[in-house]
Amino acid sequence: VRLQTQPKPQPGQLPLYSGTFDCFRKTLVGEGVRGLYRGMAAPIIGVTPMFAVCFFGFGLGKRLQQRKPDDVLTYPQLFAAGMLSGVFTTVIMAPGERIKCLLQIQAATGETKYSGSLDCAKQLYREAGIRGVYKGTVLTLMRDVPASGMYFMTYEWLKNILTPEGKSVSDLSVPRILFAGGLAGIFNWAVAIPPDVLKSRFQTAPPGKYPNGFRDVLRELIREEGVASLYKGFTAVMIRAFPANAACFLGFEVAMKFLNWIAPGL
């Protein structure tokens, strides 16, 4: 978020952060380890219901397209089911993303307007009502709907490729699940980064700066910094994407096996 929202340097000046590792070093030196976890409370509160709704949405999307429970869906159908999950998660994701972004950039600017996630939510609601809390929802949808489609489709595709001949997908080994989940996360973020950059800029902008929404953000970025600016933070995102999503899908597969074991007919 800090890389995505840093202002364009004036002529003759160096950028605030030269890249991912410079941002990491300056955050660590200036704010300590806690600085790396700035804005963590909002995502942690939302992560459990968000992933529950995400996988529920994917399952519902698959069932809506199946005539019979054992029908095998095509990859475009899996993509469509994944997109539905992105619609479901936006309700939870949008306010958490807004709060997280504001808390992460305020430390970089040296100002302390919000004392924490709850205080940030209260101030946003007091200043602009529920619209202030949900600012950037359309951009969150633009990010999560296609990215979630790619996420689930890639995971199912890789599981099929990695399953040995004559074996069931449900018997896939842990290393293969981790590999499929990690790569799915990379494919997900390859699609999600441009709208994520626009979302971070829009959600952290002062009120009224972008009256036409994401179109104004996009025009400003392209005009001032070029198309490459839409991929700001690419390295940081990709470093996170593989391990985080490998763990996510492994957790999902283990949870499903456990639930099928304790309640096989549910």
C-alpha positions in Angstrom: 0.0 0.0 0.0 2.8 2.4 0.8 4.5 1.8 -2.6 1.1 2.1 -4.4 0.2 5.4 -2.7 3.6 7.2 -2.5 3.5 10.6 -4.2 5.4 11.3 -7.4 8.7 12.9 -6.5 9.4 16.5 -7.5 12.1 17.1 -10.2 15.5 16.5 -8.7 14.1 14.6 -5.7 14.3 10.9 -5.0 11.1 8.9 -4.4 10.2 8.1 -0.8 10.8 4.4 -1.5 13.0 3.1 -4.3 11.4 -0.3 -4.2 10.0 -3.1 -2.0 13.1 -3.8 0.0 13.8 -0.1 0.5 10.3 0.3 1.8 10.8 -2.7 4.1 14.1 -1.3 5.5 12.8 2.2 6.1 9.6 0.9 7.8 11.6 -1.4 10.0 14.1 1.3 10.9 11.5 4.1 11.4 8.7 2.2 13.1 10.2 -1.1 14.2 8.6 -4.5 13.6 5.2 -3.2 14.6 5.3 -0.9 11.5 5.2 -4.0 9.3 1.9 -5.0 10.8 0.2 -1.5 10.6 -3.5 -1.8 10.0 -3.5 -5.6 10.8 -6.5 -5.6 13.1 -9.1 -4.9 10.4 -8.0 -7.7 8.0 -7.7 -10.1 10.9 -11.3 -9.4 12.1 -12.6 -9.9 8.6 -10.4 -12.8 7.3 -12.3 -15.7 8.8 -15.8 -14.6 7.6 -14.3 -13.4 4.3 -12.7 -16.8 3.4 -15.8 -18.6 4.7 -18.0 -16.5 2.4 -15.4 -16.8 -0.4 -15.4 -20.6 -0.5 -19.2 -20.6 0.0 -19.6 -18.4 -3.0 -17.4 -20.6 -5.1 -19.4 -23.7 -4.0 -22.7 -22.0 -4.7 -21.4 -20.8 -8.1 -20.5 -24.4 -9.0 -23.9 -25.8 -7.9 -25.8 -23.2 -9.8 -24.2 -24.5 -13.0 -24.5 -28.2 -12.3 -27.5 -30.2 -13.4 -26.4 -33.1 -11.2 -24.1 -32.9 -8.1 -21.4 -35.0 -9.8 -21.3 -33.0 -13.1 -17.7 -31.9 -14.0 -17.6 -28.2 -14.8 -15.5 -26.7 -17.6 -12.8 -24.2 -16.8 -14.9 -21.2 -17.9 -17.6 -22.4 -15.6 -15.1 -22.7 -12.7 -14.0 -19.1 -13.6 -17.6 -17.9 -13.4 -18.1 -19.7 -10.0 -15.0 -18.0 -8.8 -16.2 -14.6 -9.9 -19.4 -15.1 -7.8 -17.2 -15.6 -4.8 -15.6 -12.3 -5.4 -19.0 -10.6 -5.4 -19.7 -12.2 -2.0 -16.4 -11.2 -0.3 -16.6 -7.5 -1.3 -19.1 -6.7 1.3 -16.6 -7.8 4.0 -13.4 -6.8 2.2 -14.2 -3.2 1.2 -14.4 -1.5 4.7 -11.4 -3.6 5.9 -9.3 -2.6 2.9 -10.3 1.1 3.4 -9.2 1.1 7.1 -6.0 -0.9 6.5 -4.9 1.4 3.7 -5.5 4.6 5.8 -3.6 3.2 8.8 -0.7 2.1 6.7 -0.1 5.4 4.9 -0.6 7.6 8.0 2.6 6.2 9.5 4.5 7.0 6.4 3.3 10.6 6.4 4.1 11.1 10.0 0.5 12.2 10.9 -1.5 10.3 13.5 -5.1 10.9 12.8 -6.3 7.4 13.7 -5.3 5.6 16.9 -6.3 2.2 15.5 -8.8 0.3 13.4 -11.9 0.9 15.5 -11.1 4.6 15.9 -10.6 4.8 12.1 -14.0 3.2 11.4 -15.7 5.6 13.9 -14.1 8.7 12.4 -15.0 7.6 8.8 -18.6 6.9 9.8 -18.8 10.2 11.7 -17.4 12.2 8.7 -19.3 10.6 5.8 -21.6 7.9 7.1 -21.6 4.3 5.7 -20.4 5.7 2.3 -17.2 6.8 4.0 -16.5 3.3 5.4 -17.3 1.6 2.0 -15.4 4.1 -0.2 -13.7 2.1 -3.0 -16.3 -0.7 -3.1 -16.6 -0.6 -6.9 -12.8 -0.8 -7.2 -12.8 -3.7 -4.7 -15.4 -5.4 -7.0 -13.3 -4.7 -10.1 -10.3 -6.3 -8.3 -11.9 -9.3 -6.6 -14.4 -10.5 -9.2 -12.0 -11.3 -12.1 -9.2 -12.2 -9.7 -11.3 -14.7 -7.8 -12.4 -16.3 -11.0 -8.7 -16.7 -12.0 -7.9 -17.9 -8.4 -10.3 -20.8 -8.3 -10.0 -21.8 -11.9 -6.2 -21.9 -11.7 -6.3 -24.0 -8.5 -8.7 -26.6 -10.0 -6.7 -26.7 -13.2 -3.4 -27.3 -11.3 -5.0 -29.9 -9.1 -6.1 -31.8 -12.2 -2.6 -31.5 -13.7 -0.8 -32.6 -10.5 -3.1 -35.6 -9.8 -1.3 -38.8 -10.9 -3.1 -41.0 -13.5 -5.6 -43.3 -11.9 -5.7 -41.3 -8.6 -8.4 -39.0 -7.3 -8.0 -35.3 -6.9 -9.1 -35.7 -3.3 -6.0 -37.8 -2.6 -3.5 -35.0 -3.7 -0.5 -34.8 -1.4 0.2 -31.8 0.9 3.2 -30.5 -1.2 1.1 -30.6 -4.4 -1.8 -28.8 -2.7 0.7 -26.2 -1.4 2.2 -25.8 -4.9 -1.3 -25.5 -6.6 -2.5 -23.0 -4.0 0.6 -20.9 -4.1 0.5 -20.7 -7.9 -3.2 -19.9 -7.8 -2.4 -17.0 -5.6 0.2 -15.7 -8.0 -2.3 -15.9 -11.0 -4.9 -14.2 -8.8 -2.6 -11.2 -8.1 -1.4 -11.0 -11.6 -5.0 -10.0 -12.5 -5.7 -8.1 -9.3 -2.7 -5.7 -9.1 -3.9 -2.9 -11.5 -7.3 -2.4 -9.8 -5.7 -2.8 -6.4 -3.3 0.1 -7.2 -6.3 2.2 -8.2 -8.3 1.1 -5.1 -5.4 2.0 -2.7 -5.1 5.5 -4.3 -8.8 6.1 -4.3 -9.4 4.9 -0.7 -6.5 7.0 0.7 -7.3 10.2 -1.3 -8.7 13.3 0.5 -12.5 13.7 0.1 -13.4 15.2 -3.3 -10.1 14.6 -5.0 -11.4 12.1 -7.5 -15.0 13.2 -8.2 -15.4 10.7 -11.1 -14.0 7.7 -9.1 -11.6 5.3 -10.6 -11.6 7.0 -14.0 -9.9 10.1 -12.5 -7.4 7.9 -10.6 -6.5 6.0 -13.8 -6.1 9.2 -15.8 -3.9 10.8 -13.2 -1.7 7.7 -12.9 -1.3 7.1 -16.6 -0.6 10.8 -17.3 1.9 11.4 -14.5 3.6 8.0 -14.1 2.8 5.8 -17.1 1.2 2.4 -17.5 3.9 0.8 -15.3 2.5 2.6 -12.3 -0.5 0.2 -12.4 1.9 -2.5 -11.2 3.3 -0.6 -8.2 4.0 -3.0 -5.4 4.3 -6.0 -7.7 7.3 -7.5 -5.9 5.8 -7.1 -2.5 2.5 -8.7 -3.6 4.2 -11.6 -5.3 6.4 -12.4 -2.2 3.3 -12.7 -0.2 1.1 -14.4 -2.7 2.6 -17.8 -2.9 3.0 -18.7 0.8 -0.2 -17.0 1.9 -2.4 -18.8 -0.7 -0.6 -22.1 -0.4 -1.5 -22.0 3.3 -5.1 -20.9 2.5 -5.9 -23.8 0.2 -4.1 -26.3 2.4 -6.3 -25.1 5.3 -9.4 -25.4 3.2 -8.6 -29.0 2.1 -7.8 -30.1 5.6 -10.9 -28.5 7.0 -13.1 -30.2 4.3 -11.6 -33.6 5.0 -12.1 -33.1 8.8 -15.7 -32.0 8.3 -16.4 -35.0 6.0 -14.9 -37.2 8.6 -17.0 -36.0 11.5 -20.2 -35.4 9.5 -20.0 -37.5 6.3 -23.7 -37.0 5.4 -23.8 -33.2 6.0 
